[in-house]
């Protein structure tokens, strides 16, 4: 009987740890989304639109999940350093330069990135600050 109680207590402990980890990531995702949305409004929305629809031929839409997924490791660098090269999204070529935002801290870049990749029809999950910080260190 005692072994049975200890086993059940152990299983409940494991389940609690698993649930706690999932809840923390959910909490982090919600915080990143909230802060990222505010940063997006002040830094990105004028060009990329309220709903990520873009601005004609000047700024590409942020609704192309395939482009965002394919370039996920570059997004942090693009957000921080801007981009001068042409890019093709949904078959359209965008040649306008995107400005750099060097004033954004690593955590700000992470939050904007999470917001963009989980809004406008995108659902790419959580990317922690630590991973984005490493990506930013490796920008070329």
C-alpha positions in Angstrom: 0.0 0.0 0.0 2.8 2.4 0.9 4.6 1.7 -2.4 1.3 2.4 -4.2 0.9 5.8 -2.5 4.6 6.7 -3.2 4.1 5.8 -6.9 1.0 7.9 -7.2 2.6 10.8 -5.5 5.6 10.5 -7.8 3.3 10.4 -10.9 1.4 13.5 -9.7 4.7 15.3 -9.2 5.8 14.4 -12.8 2.5 15.5 -14.2 2.7 18.8 -12.2 6.1 19.5 -13.6 5.0 18.8 -17.2 1.9 21.0 -16.8 4.0 23.8 -15.2 6.5 23.8 -18.1 3.7 24.1 -20.6 2.0 26.9 -18.6 5.2 28.9 -18.4 5.7 28.7 -22.2 2.1 29.7 -22.7 2.6 32.7 -20.3 5.8 33.7 -22.1 4.1 33.5 -25.5 1.2 35.7 -24.3 3.7 38.3 -22.8 5.8 38.3 -26.0 2.6 38.7 -28.1 1.3 41.6 -26.1 4.6 43.5 -26.0 5.4 42.5 -29.6 2.0 44.0 -30.7 2.8 47.3 -29.1 6.3 47.4 -30.7 4.8 46.4 -34.0 2.3 49.3 -33.8 5.0 51.8 -33.2 7.8 50.5 -35.4 6.3 48.4 -38.2 2.6 49.1 -38.7 3.1 52.3 -40.8 4.7 50.2 -43.6 3.4 46.7 -43.1 -0.2 47.6 -42.2 -2.4 47.0 -39.2 -3.2 43.5 -40.4 0.2 42.7 -42.0 -1.2 43.4 -45.4 1.8 45.5 -46.6 1.9 48.8 -48.4 1.5 48.2 -52.2 4.9 47.7 -53.8 6.7 49.6 -51.0 6.5 47.1 -48.1 5.8 43.4 -48.3 2.9 41.7 -46.5 3.7 39.7 -43.4 0.9 37.2 -44.2 3.1 34.8 -46.2 3.6 32.0 -43.7 6.0 30.2 -46.1 8.3 33.1 -46.4 8.4 33.7 -42.7 9.0 30.0 -42.0 11.7 29.7 -44.6 13.5 32.8 -43.3 12.8 32.3 -39.6 16.5 32.3 -38.7 17.0 35.6 -40.6 14.0 37.5 -39.2 15.7 38.8 -36.1 18.6 40.2 -38.2 16.1 41.7 -40.7 14.2 43.4 -37.8 17.3 44.8 -36.1 19.4 45.7 -39.2 16.8 46.2 -41.9 17.2 44.9 -45.4 18.5 46.4 -48.6 18.2 43.5 -51.0 15.2 42.7 -53.1 12.9 40.0 -51.7 10.1 38.0 -53.4 6.9 37.3 -51.5 3.8 35.7 -53.0 5.4 36.1 -56.4 6.0 39.9 -56.1 9.4 41.5 -55.9 9.9 44.2 -53.2 12.9 46.4 -53.8 12.4 49.1 -51.2 14.9 49.3 -48.3 13.5 48.4 -44.9 15.0 50.6 -42.2 17.1 49.3 -39.4 16.0 49.4 -35.8 19.3 49.3 -33.9 17.6 50.8 -30.8 15.6 47.7 -30.2 17.0 45.5 -27.4 17.3 41.7 -28.1 14.1 41.1 -26.1 12.2 43.6 -28.2 13.3 42.0 -31.4 12.3 38.6 -30.0 8.8 39.9 -29.0 8.2 41.5 -32.4 9.4 38.4 -34.2 7.0 36.2 -32.1 4.2 38.6 -32.7 4.7 38.6 -36.5 5.1 34.9 -36.8 1.9 34.3 -34.8 -0.3 36.9 -36.3 -1.9 37.7 -39.7 -2.7 34.0 -40.3 0.7 32.8 -39.1 1.0 30.3 -36.3 4.7 29.4 -35.8 4.9 29.1 -32.0 7.2 30.6 -29.4 10.8 31.5 -29.9 12.6 32.3 -26.7 14.7 35.5 -26.2 17.9 33.4 -25.7 17.5 31.9 -29.2 16.9 35.3 -30.8 19.8 36.8 -29.0 22.1 34.1 -30.5 20.7 34.8 -33.9 21.4 38.5 -33.5 25.0 37.8 -32.5 25.4 35.9 -35.8 24.0 38.6 -38.1 26.1 39.4 -41.1 
